[in-house]
């Protein structure tokens, strides 16, 4: 594995992303913008609009479908305020429908950077997966799209990347992330396509020669406990020695991430190789719909947050 760059003190800088060739994914980064209190005319994000979930002693990851981002002109500002207030280190987002709005969001997050899928699933529209990360402590590399040729199981190819965390005070962390946005819908064809996707994901995972510990997270578009849930999830639930569904206790407790149907379809799954890093993690669905009044203009999904305590160095 190539050496990862050392983490740097938090400087409040923003680095814009451009799209170019990087393996299977065509992702590169442009030169950083100079530090400024106001960047490209945008004020800094507001902290404290909702209670924080992150802390200096935890690695805080989330997945979040932000519904055809941006729903309205104000949405990038709302999302920047919420990510800052929740104090998140890494956010895997789904349904990025405007690259201009994506770049605006990163501009509004001077402590974060991001990588965005280049996949376009038809000529006029797309719902891209992206990864937003705090640059002072997190680096992202080895970015690639998976299953690009399997458009039946994966209308949106999963986004795979390696994450390195180092804050100087705790033991460093290396993990792989796989951001998912599986086929939506309740028709039998939709269910079958999600089942094929999980079979493929399981096959990919088992074929890997080395696993630093992997976190699969995103919008799976599938509940665990519906009539079709056991069938779709079978490749994962049949292998408890390989996978842990971190959102299963929340689902059993009646939590919901998709607000219109009050259903739990956004999930986080970790592999056994991640166990040394995951010392008593906490999985949370923050109730942004009740804590943040403008939330209807942000998304119809709630994020899922995985908080991982860090070992002292």
C-alpha positions in Angstrom: 0.0 0.0 0.0 1.5 3.4 -0.9 2.5 5.6 2.0 -0.1 8.1 3.0 0.6 11.7 3.5 1.0 12.9 7.1 -1.9 14.7 8.7 -1.5 18.4 9.2 -2.8 20.9 11.8 -6.3 22.1 11.1 -5.9 25.3 9.1 -9.4 25.9 7.9 -8.3 25.5 4.3 -10.4 24.3 1.3 -9.1 22.2 -1.6 -11.3 22.1 -4.6 -11.8 18.9 -6.5 -11.6 18.4 -10.2 -12.4 15.3 -12.2 -9.6 13.5 -14.1 -8.1 10.0 -14.4 -7.3 8.1 -11.3 -7.6 4.4 -11.9 -11.1 3.3 -12.6 -12.7 6.5 -11.2 -11.1 9.6 -12.9 -10.7 11.5 -9.6 -8.1 14.1 -8.9 -7.7 17.2 -6.8 -7.0 20.8 -7.9 -4.6 23.2 -6.2 -5.7 24.5 -2.7 -7.4 27.8 -2.4 -5.8 30.4 -0.1 -7.0 30.6 3.5 -9.7 33.2 4.1 -12.5 33.9 6.5 -14.9 34.2 3.6 -14.1 31.9 0.7 -15.6 32.7 -2.7 -18.2 34.9 -1.1 -19.5 32.2 1.3 -19.4 32.8 5.1 -18.0 30.0 7.4 -20.5 27.3 8.4 -22.5 27.8 11.6 -21.7 25.4 14.5 -24.3 24.6 17.1 -27.4 24.4 14.9 -27.8 20.8 16.2 -26.0 18.9 19.1 -22.6 17.6 18.2 -22.0 13.8 18.0 -18.3 13.9 17.3 -15.5 14.6 19.7 -11.7 14.9 19.7 -11.5 11.3 21.1 -13.6 9.6 18.5 -13.5 8.9 14.7 -16.9 9.9 13.5 -18.2 8.6 10.2 -21.6 9.0 8.7 -23.6 8.0 5.6 -26.3 10.4 4.4 -28.6 10.5 1.4 -29.1 14.2 0.8 -32.0 13.8 -1.7 -31.2 15.0 -5.2 -28.7 17.5 -3.7 -29.5 20.4 -3.7 -33.2 20.4 -3.2 -33.2 24.2 -3.0 -30.7 27.0 -3.3 -30.2 27.1 0.5 -29.4 23.4 0.8 -25.6 23.5 0.5 -25.5 26.1 3.3 -27.8 23.9 5.5 -25.7 20.8 4.9 -22.5 22.6 5.7 -23.9 23.9 8.9 -25.2 20.4 9.9 -21.9 18.6 9.1 -20.0 21.2 11.1 -22.4 21.1 14.0 -22.5 17.3 14.2 -18.6 17.5 14.2 -18.2 14.7 11.7 -14.8 13.5 10.4 -16.1 11.6 7.3 -19.4 11.7 5.6 -20.3 9.3 2.7 -23.1 11.1 0.8 -25.6 9.9 -1.8 -27.7 11.6 -4.5 -25.3 14.4 -5.4 -27.3 15.8 -8.4 -25.2 18.9 -9.2 -21.5 19.2 -9.3 -21.8 23.0 -8.9 -23.6 22.5 -5.7 -21.1 19.9 -4.6 -18.2 22.4 -5.1 -20.2 25.0 -3.3 -20.7 22.7 -0.3 -16.9 22.0 -0.1 -16.2 25.7 -0.3 -18.6 26.2 2.6 -16.6 23.5 4.6 -13.1 25.0 4.9 -12.0 22.2 7.3 -13.2 19.4 4.9 -12.4 18.2 1.4 -14.1 15.6 -0.8 -14.0 13.1 -3.7 -17.0 12.6 -6.0 -17.9 9.7 -8.2 -17.7 10.4 -11.9 -20.4 8.0 -12.8 -23.4 9.3 -14.9 -26.2 6.7 -15.3 -28.0 8.5 -18.1 -27.4 11.4 -20.5 -29.2 14.0 -18.5 -29.1 13.2 -14.8 -27.2 11.4 -12.1 -27.1 10.7 -8.4 -23.4 10.6 -7.5 -21.8 9.1 -4.3 -19.2 11.3 -2.6 -16.9 11.3 0.4 -16.4 14.4 2.5 -13.5 14.3 5.0 -11.8 16.5 7.6 -8.4 17.3 6.1 -6.5 17.9 9.4 -6.9 14.3 10.5 -8.1 12.3 7.5 -6.6 11.4 4.1 -8.4 9.5 1.3 -6.7 7.7 -1.5 -6.9 4.6 -3.7 -10.3 5.8 -4.9 -12.2 3.6 -7.4 -15.6 2.7 -8.7 -16.7 -0.9 -8.2 -18.9 -3.1 -10.5 -19.0 -0.5 -13.3 -20.1 -3.1 -15.8 -22.9 -4.5 -13.7 -25.5 -1.9 -14.2 -28.3 -4.3 -13.3 -27.2 -4.9 -9.8 -25.6 -1.5 -9.4 -27.3 1.4 -11.2 -24.8 3.6 -9.2 -21.4 1.9 -8.9 -20.1 1.7 -5.3 -17.4 4.2 -4.4 -14.4 2.5 -2.8 -11.6 4.4 -1.0 -8.9 3.9 1.6 -9.1 6.1 4.7 -6.1 7.0 7.0 -6.8 8.8 10.3 -4.1 10.4 12.4 -4.7 13.3 14.8 -1.3 13.0 16.5 -2.8 12.2 19.9 -4.4 8.8 19.3 -3.3 5.6 17.5 -3.7 6.0 13.8 -6.5 4.2 12.0 -6.6 2.6 8.5 -9.9 1.5 7.0 -11.5 0.9 3.7 -14.8 2.6 2.9 -17.4 1.4 0.4 -20.1 3.9 -0.3 -23.3 2.3 -1.6 -26.6 3.5 -3.2 -28.5 0.4 -4.2 -31.5 0.1 -6.4 -34.6 1.8 -5.1 -38.2 0.5 -5.3 -40.4 -2.3 -4.0 -41.2 -4.1 -7.2 -40.0 -7.7 -7.4 -37.4 -6.7 -10.0 -36.0 -4.0 -7.6 -35.8 -6.5 -4.8 -34.0 -9.0 -7.0 -31.5 -6.4 -8.2 -30.6 -5.5 -4.5 -30.2 -9.2 -3.8 -27.8 -9.6 -6.7 -25.9 -6.5 -5.4 -25.4 -8.1 -2.0 -24.2 -11.4 -3.5 -21.7 -9.4 -5.6 -20.5 -7.4 -2.6 -20.0 -10.5 -0.6 -18.1 -12.1 -3.4 -15.9 -9.1 -3.8 -15.1 -9.0 -0.1 -14.3 -12.7 0.1 -12.0 -12.4 -2.9 -9.8 -9.7 -1.4 -6.3 -10.8 -0.6 -6.0 -8.2 2.2 -8.6 -6.3 4.2 -7.5 -3.5 6.5 -11.0 -3.5 7.9 -13.9 -2.4 5.7 -17.0 -0.3 6.3 -19.9 -0.6 3.8 -22.2 2.4 4.3 -24.9 4.2 2.5 -28.4 3.9 1.2 -29.1 0.2 0.8 -32.8 0.8 0.0 -33.6 -2.3 2.0 -35.0 -2.9 5.4 -33.7 -5.7 7.5 -37.0 -7.1 8.8 -39.5 -6.8 6.0 -40.8 -9.9 4.2 -38.1 -9.6 1.6 -35.3 -8.4 4.0 -34.0 -11.8 5.0 -33.6 -12.9 1.4 -31.9 -9.8 0.2 -29.6 -9.6 3.3 -28.8 -13.3 3.3 -25.2 -13.0 2.1 -24.4 -10.7 5.0 -26.5 -12.2 7.8 -25.3 -15.7 6.9 -21.7 -14.8 7.7 -21.6 -13.3 11.2 -17.9 -14.2 11.3 -17.3 -11.8 8.4 -19.9 -9.0 8.8 -21.5 -7.0 11.6 -24.6 -4.9 10.7 -24.0 -1.9 13.0 -27.5 -0.6 12.3 -29.4 -3.8 13.2 -30.0 -2.8 16.8 -31.4 0.5 15.6 -33.7 -1.3 13.1 -34.9 -3.6 15.8 -35.6 -0.7 18.1 -37.9 0.9 15.4 -35.5 3.7 14.3 -36.0 5.1 10.8 -33.8 6.8 8.3 -36.2 7.2 5.3 -38.8 9.7 6.7 -41.7 9.3 4.2 -42.1 5.6 4.9 -40.6 5.6 8.4 -38.3 2.8 7.4 -34.6 1.9 8.1 -33.0 1.6 4.7 -29.6 3.4 5.4 -27.1 1.0 7.0 -23.5 0.6 8.1 -21.9 -2.8 7.9 -18.3 -3.6 9.1 -16.0 -6.5 8.4 -14.3 -8.7 11.0 -10.9 -7.2 10.0 -12.1 -3.9 11.3 -12.7 -5.3 14.8 -9.3 -4.1 16.3 -10.3 -0.5 15.4 -13.9 -0.8 16.5 -13.7 -0.8 20.2 -17.2 -0.3 21.5 -18.5 1.9 18.7 -21.9 3.7 18.9 -24.3 3.9 16.0 -26.8 6.8 16.0 -29.5 8.2 13.8 -29.6 11.9 14.8 -33.1 13.3 14.7 -32.3 16.3 12.4 -35.9 16.4 11.3 -37.0 17.5 14.8 -33.8 19.3 15.8 -33.4 21.5 12.7 -36.5 23.4 11.4 -35.4 23.8 7.8 -34.7 20.0 7.4 -37.5 19.5 4.9 -35.4 21.5 2.4 -32.3 19.3 3.1 -33.4 15.7 2.7 -36.0 13.0 3.2 -33.4 10.7 4.8 -31.6 11.0 8.1 -27.9 10.3 8.4 -26.5 7.3 10.2 -23.4 8.1 12.4 -20.8 5.6 13.6 -18.7 6.9 16.4 -15.5 5.0 17.1 -13.5 5.6 20.3 -9.8 6.1 19.6 -7.0 4.5 21.6 -4.5 6.8 23.1 -1.1 6.9 21.4 
